Amino acid sequence: MSDLYNLAYISKNTIKGSEDEVKTQIESILAAAHKNNPAKNVTGALLYSGGYFCQVIEGEEEVLEELFETIQMDDRHGEVTVLHFEPIEHRSFGEWAMALAGIENAMRFDIEGVKASKDDLLMAETGKHLVNTLDTMVKQHQSIL
């Protein structure tokens, strides 16, 4: 069994300011990930959707736990909710220290419904859906660039 894991989570944006200021903060988050993640062998993708960060990070279990601790303490993130944290055979985002899947005004997922349900199976399914959606979006985004 590999020591490779992926962690899918959502968090509510707590960045105050205009759309441009929020976008600048998202760029700052991506820049930090591009700088820090390669040394930690962390890969992943980030989607900003309807006022939420939807992110998948991949790497060794301990490294992800430390990184996630940092994310939870970051004052740009509120209501941080783990959808799933599980072992994986291979990376979905191996080419990217942190790929930007997109910035959208409309929410793509039923975040409130998932959070309200407290259903572990639903959370895990939403996490898998998030991974698949980000994977598709990143591939589309990269093919445009």
Secondary structure by P-SEA (a helix, b strand, c coil): ccccccccccccccccccaaaaaaaaaaaaaaaaaccccccccbbbbbcccbbbbcccccaaaaaaaaaaaaaccccccccccbbbbbcccccccccccccccccccccaaaaaaaaccaaaaaaaaaaaaaaaaaaaaaaaaac
